[in-house]
């Protein structure tokens, strides 16, 4: 991390300073590493304090790389450990899902979706936050493509209206086209008739996780973990209004525009969406892709042997599949050579009788 010398070489510098090159390198060997380590330590402390101890050593290293400073993971981790700058570790997660209800449960479409752009798959979830004198609840909606928070609301009651408020906020901000998939757990708030009616009103497809499987909604679960780890833990909030302001600062000022995501190539959600918009032609509508098990066996018989499926299921665009999807629509036409083995077609029998005559 020495300053650039420009066009002046080390040899010429030593001549002008009337010192030997051996003496210069001996001095550099013992003094420069100490100065470099102190400068790196100072930058790491600055990054950690600016991010309010939300970043671990991996994201701190990525910030250093953006500054043009090379440092290994082990070196950054060592310095952060020595200076007691490691991020606060989260506590055990507590579930808030009540799936014991009589409402209709939707199929899990999110498992088959390969997201290729914004507003193709939204994920939603609920969590609780403990204040000094009460528990409050947070409903969030994220765009699965960029991990951006597009809707959120706080309330004292964990009901369907809390989730509806977050959904209305997301709809007003994003204005999605028909065919969007909304994924959540099987909680009664997301299965309630009022919530489903609002989804159907905007032609949004409902998708729900499998029973007792939080990994189906891993993107939203990960955000809640990040929120509690980097903002909630270690802080005391006076009341609901105080928490509301802190969450607004975290989501609007930090998480969406600044926080680096490893899944996005260490870019923030807004930066990731801007780069995608720059690559996509103006006005182009990018569709998600859906894959279904068994579609690798679909082929057209042309007299050749069918190719075996090597484990790669073909994918289908959302505008082709889930909207107006039916099992008949996905069934291939029966091949011309699909008659049972050993049986002759009517045309073949007629040709043989003609030859005999």
Phi, psi and omega per residue, in radians:
X1 nan 0.563 3.080
X2 -1.273 2.609 3.060
X3 -1.162 2.629 -3.119
X4 -1.163 2.478 -3.090
X5 -1.586 -0.117 -3.052
X6 1.230 -2.364 -3.134
X7 -1.631 -0.027 -3.132
X8 -1.454 2.099 -3.093
X9 -1.392 2.886 3.093
X10 -1.094 -0.738 -3.116
X11 -1.072 -0.790 3.134
X12 -1.159 -0.631 3.111
X13 -1.119 -0.720 3.106
X14 -1.144 -0.653 3.102
X15 -1.114 -0.760 3.135
X16 -1.166 -0.616 3.136
X17 -1.493 -0.078 3.138
X18 1.000 0.813 3.040
X19 -2.254 2.732 3.129
X20 -1.411 2.696 3.101
X21 -1.148 -0.610 3.122
X22 -1.111 -0.736 3.123
X23 -1.150 -0.646 3.120
X24 -1.106 -0.808 -3.116
X25 -1.226 -0.541 3.076
X26 -1.155 -0.714 3.086
X27 -1.149 -0.737 -3.141
X28 -1.109 -0.655 -3.088
X29 -1.094 -0.630 -3.060
X30 -1.686 -0.461 -3.034
X31 -1.739 -0.789 -3.024
X32 -1.059 -0.763 -3.139
X33 -1.034 -0.635 3.135
X34 -1.147 -0.789 3.121
X35 -1.114 -0.711 3.140
X36 -1.109 -0.745 -3.131
X37 -1.141 -0.679 3.127
X38 -1.175 -0.676 3.111
X39 -1.151 -0.751 3.102
X40 -1.124 -0.712 3.127
X41 -1.084 -0.701 3.123
X42 -1.136 -0.706 3.116
X43 -1.158 -0.698 3.128
X44 -1.108 -0.775 3.106
X45 -1.069 -0.693 3.124
X46 -1.106 -0.765 3.140
X47 -1.122 -0.790 -3.102
X48 -1.103 -0.726 -3.131
X49 -1.239 -0.645 3.094
X50 -1.115 -0.639 -3.133
X51 -1.568 0.117 3.077
X52 1.012 0.700 3.101
X53 1.056 0.507 3.099
X54 -1.514 -0.401 -3.045
X55 -1.629 2.411 2.941
X56 -1.513 -3.045 -3.027
X57 -1.186 -0.491 -3.140
X58 -1.157 -0.825 -3.131
X59 -1.249 -0.555 3.044
X60 -1.091 -0.718 3.113
X61 -1.120 -0.669 3.114
X62 -1.130 -0.637 3.066
X63 -1.128 -0.672 3.097
X64 -1.129 -0.693 3.123
X65 -1.109 -0.634 3.100
X66 -1.149 -0.454 3.074
X67 -1.450 -0.089 -3.116
X68 1.510 0.355 -3.094
X69 -1.930 2.137 3.133
X70 -1.570 2.243 3.089
X71 -2.721 2.404 -3.103
X72 -1.324 2.829 3.097
X73 -1.051 -0.730 -3.085
X74 -1.140 -0.661 -3.136
X75 -1.186 -0.765 3.108
X76 -1.112 -0.736 3.127
X77 -1.108 -0.723 -3.141
X78 -1.086 -0.800 -3.124
X79 -1.136 -0.743 3.137
X80 -1.145 -0.628 3.110
X81 -1.211 -0.730 3.134
X82 -1.127 -0.627 -3.116
X83 -1.630 0.127 3.120
X84 0.997 0.853 -3.116
X85 -1.966 0.184 -3.136
X86 -1.174 2.592 -3.099
X87 -1.162 2.652 3.118
X88 -1.214 2.313 -3.093
X89 -1.437 2.486 -3.101
X90 -1.324 2.821 3.062
X91 -1.641 -3.132 -3.093
X92 -1.169 2.415 3.136
X93 -1.368 2.425 3.118
X94 -2.007 2.251 -3.102
X95 -1.359 2.593 3.099
X96 -2.205 0.269 -3.057
X97 -1.518 2.241 3.047
X98 -1.997 1.702 -3.092
X99 -1.740 0.152 3.129
X100 -1.576 1.462 -3.123
X101 -2.550 3.015 -3.091
X102 -1.823 0.166 3.130
X103 -1.340 2.794 3.140
X104 -1.214 2.427 3.137
X105 -1.845 2.323 -3.097
X106 -1.482 2.766 3.069
X107 -1.225 2.736 3.135
X108 -1.518 1.633 3.102
X109 -1.478 -0.411 -3.051
X110 -1.129 -0.456 -3.125
X111 -1.138 -0.478 -3.043
X112 -1.773 0.000 -3.051
X113 -1.601 2.319 2.954
X114 -1.887 1.818 -3.029
X115 -1.299 2.288 -3.123
X116 -2.130 0.033 -3.127
X117 -3.014 3.029 3.128
X118 -1.178 2.798 3.049
X119 1.016 0.623 3.009
X120 -1.904 -0.636 3.138
X121 -2.482 2.088 3.017
X122 -1.869 2.493 3.109
X123 -2.130 2.457 -3.046
X124 -2.310 2.642 3.098
X125 -2.836 2.907 3.122
X126 -2.132 2.614 3.027
X127 -2.644 2.941 3.111
X128 -1.969 2.703 3.076
X129 -2.341 2.312 -3.084
X130 -1.622 2.173 3.021
X131 -1.720 -3.040 -3.103
X132 -1.166 -0.606 -3.048
X133 -2.172 -0.003 -3.085
X134 -2.791 2.932 2.995
X135 -1.812 2.420 3.042
X136 -2.189 2.911 -3.019
X137 -2.202 2.531 -3.101
X138 -2.139 2.233 3.028
X139 -1.933 2.305 -3.080
X140 -2.286 2.675 3.033
X141 -2.311 2.272 -3.141
X142 -2.144 2.606 2.954
X143 -1.496 2.098 -3.049
X144 -1.145 -0.400 -3.111
X145 -1.207 -0.826 -3.061
X146 -1.964 -0.042 -3.077
X147 1.125 0.325 -3.127
X148 -1.380 2.394 3.069
X149 -1.358 2.065 -3.067
X150 -1.939 -0.151 3.105
X151 -2.842 2.369 3.098
X152 -2.788 2.636 3.129
X153 -2.726 2.609 3.111
X154 -1.923 2.591 3.095
X155 -2.840 2.882 3.135
X156 -1.574 -0.188 3.141
X157 -2.131 2.373 3.136
X158 -1.632 1.388 -3.084
X159 -2.221 -3.124 -3.102
X160 -1.175 -0.544 -3.129
X161 -1.122 -0.566 3.078
X162 -1.081 -0.791 3.125
X163 -1.242 -0.605 3.117
X164 -1.117 -0.636 3.115
X165 -1.112 -0.753 3.105
X166 -1.144 -0.663 3.130
X167 -1.165 -0.744 3.112
X168 -1.094 -0.660 3.105
X169 -1.104 -0.745 3.137
X170 -1.169 -0.699 3.128
X171 -1.133 -0.683 3.140
X172 -1.201 -0.583 -3.101
X173 -1.399 -0.727 -2.973
X174 -1.707 -0.537 -3.123
X175 0.877 1.128 -3.046
X176 -1.282 2.727 3.061
X177 -1.432 2.820 3.083
X178 -1.038 2.573 3.133
X179 1.838 -0.099 3.078
X180 -1.097 2.492 3.095
X181 -1.840 2.223 3.103
X182 -1.866 2.080 -3.076
X183 -2.003 2.423 3.116
X184 -2.661 -3.109 2.997
X185 -1.436 -2.993 -3.095
X186 -1.619 0.367 -3.122
X187 -1.059 2.655 -3.079
X188 -1.126 -0.453 -3.136
X189 -1.143 -0.653 -3.102
X190 -1.530 -0.296 3.108
X191 -1.668 -0.091 -3.121
X192 -1.093 2.636 -3.038
X193 -1.103 -0.661 -3.141
X194 -1.109 -0.664 3.126
X195 -1.208 -0.779 3.132
X196 -1.122 -0.658 3.125
X197 -1.094 -0.701 3.129
X198 -1.164 -0.652 3.077
X199 -1.115 -0.796 -3.133
X200 -1.158 -0.567 3.115
X201 -1.071 -0.600 3.121
X202 -1.743 0.248 3.104
X203 0.988 0.796 3.105
X204 -1.820 2.330 -3.135
X205 -1.484 2.328 3.141
X206 -1.574 2.386 3.103
X207 -2.376 2.454 -3.114
X208 -2.333 2.644 -3.105
X209 -1.234 2.845 3.025
X210 -1.246 2.816 -3.084
X211 -1.089 2.208 3.076
X212 1.088 0.538 -3.108
X213 -2.188 1.528 -3.114
X214 -1.208 -0.303 -3.126
X215 -1.175 -0.374 3.099
X216 -1.157 -0.381 3.121
X217 -2.104 0.782 -2.997
X218 -1.145 -0.563 -3.094
X219 -1.112 -0.804 -3.138
X220 -1.255 -0.650 3.087
X221 -1.081 -0.673 3.130
X222 -1.141 -0.688 3.106
X223 -1.107 -0.758 -3.132
X224 -1.096 -0.691 3.077
X225 -1.085 -0.765 3.121
X226 -1.094 -0.764 -3.137
X227 -1.045 -0.833 -3.100
X228 -1.256 -0.591 -3.126
X229 -1.245 -0.770 -2.967
X230 -1.707 -0.289 -3.087
X231 -2.196 -0.749 -3.004
X232 -1.420 -0.808 -3.062
X233 -1.073 2.422 3.060
X234 1.402 0.038 3.121
X235 -2.074 2.635 3.095
X236 -2.046 2.155 -3.119
X237 -1.841 2.328 -3.053
X238 -1.181 -0.814 -3.082
X239 -2.720 -3.008 -3.094
X240 -1.126 -0.675 -3.126
X241 -1.164 -0.648 3.100
X242 -1.134 -0.770 3.097
X243 -1.124 -0.682 3.131
X244 -1.004 -0.762 -3.125
X245 -1.194 -0.695 3.129
X246 -1.141 -0.721 3.129
X247 -1.168 -0.653 3.099
X248 -1.094 -0.765 3.107
X249 -1.118 -0.698 -3.108
X250 -1.177 -0.815 -3.047
X251 -1.339 -0.863 -3.012
X252 -1.375 -0.700 -3.042
X253 -1.613 -0.460 -3.045
X254 -2.059 -1.013 -2.958
X255 -1.115 -0.966 -3.097
X256 -1.155 -0.800 -3.059
X257 -1.587 -0.357 -2.959
X258 -2.129 -0.661 -2.932
X259 -1.138 2.292 -3.120
X260 -1.451 2.373 3.137
X261 -2.009 2.240 3.101
X262 -1.125 -0.585 3.133
X263 -1.219 -0.309 3.140
X264 -1.838 0.336 -3.108
X265 1.246 0.619 -3.113
X266 0.951 0.929 2.996
X267 -2.224 2.734 3.111
X268 -1.373 2.800 3.132
X269 -0.999 -0.776 -3.129
X270 -1.189 -0.663 3.089
X271 -1.125 -0.692 3.138
X272 -1.122 -0.718 3.116
X273 -1.198 -0.643 3.105
X274 -1.119 -0.734 3.115
X275 -1.130 -0.667 3.105
X276 -1.153 -0.725 3.128
X277 -1.120 -0.587 3.122
X278 -1.226 -0.520 3.135
X279 -1.450 -0.420 -3.076
X280 -1.560 2.304 3.091
X281 -1.008 2.594 -3.097
X282 -1.059 2.216 3.091
X283 1.456 -0.037 -3.129
X284 -1.302 2.398 3.126
X285 -1.800 1.904 -3.115
X286 -1.527 2.208 -3.079
X287 -1.721 2.560 3.015
X288 -1.273 2.999 -3.130
X289 -2.214 2.419 -3.141
X290 -2.075 2.402 3.060
X291 -2.078 2.583 -3.117
X292 -2.223 2.478 3.130
X293 -1.144 2.458 3.100
X294 1.597 -0.151 -3.116
X295 -1.278 -0.254 3.085
X296 -1.189 -0.323 -3.132
X297 -1.523 -0.078 -3.140
X298 -1.360 2.210 3.124
X299 -2.662 2.873 3.076
X300 -1.811 2.190 -3.080
X301 -1.441 2.083 3.125
X302 -2.181 0.475 -3.135
X303 1.620 -0.152 3.122
X304 -1.766 2.915 3.127
X305 -1.263 2.378 3.128
X306 -1.166 2.542 3.112
X307 -1.378 2.478 -3.131
X308 -1.356 2.613 3.102
X309 -1.408 2.234 -3.122
X310 -1.725 0.430 3.088
X311 1.595 0.072 3.139
X312 -1.890 1.844 -3.142
X313 -1.382 2.337 3.085
X314 -1.126 2.729 -3.097
X315 -1.919 2.784 -3.103
X316 -2.337 2.457 3.137
X317 -1.189 2.651 3.134
X318 -1.074 -0.672 -3.114
X319 -1.228 -0.208 3.060
X320 -1.628 -0.542 -2.960
X321 -1.915 -1.199 -2.819
X322 -1.281 -0.562 -3.131
X323 -1.247 2.088 -3.107
X324 1.240 0.399 -3.102
X325 -1.209 2.444 3.025
X326 -2.524 2.671 -3.132
X327 -1.121 -0.552 3.125
X328 -1.206 -0.587 -3.123
X329 -1.188 -0.445 -3.131
X330 -1.680 -0.034 3.128
X331 -1.480 2.231 -3.112
X332 -1.281 2.696 3.063
X333 -1.140 2.530 -3.102
X334 -1.170 2.233 -3.133
X335 -1.073 2.719 -3.117
X336 -1.153 -0.480 -3.111
X337 -1.721 0.426 -3.070
X338 -1.524 0.212 3.118
X339 -1.232 2.633 -3.087
X340 -1.035 2.566 -3.137
X341 -1.116 2.439 3.111
X342 1.605 -0.256 3.120
X343 -1.675 2.495 3.110
X344 -1.805 2.466 3.139
X345 -1.257 2.868 3.141
X346 -1.096 -0.682 -3.138
X347 -1.095 -0.704 3.139
X348 -1.129 -0.713 3.130
X349 -1.129 -0.706 -3.134
X350 -1.126 -0.694 3.131
X351 -1.113 -0.699 3.131
X352 -1.154 -0.726 3.136
X353 -1.116 -0.648 3.116
X354 -1.107 -0.739 3.126
X355 -1.109 -0.691 -3.134
X356 -1.110 -0.652 -3.133
X357 -1.249 nan nan
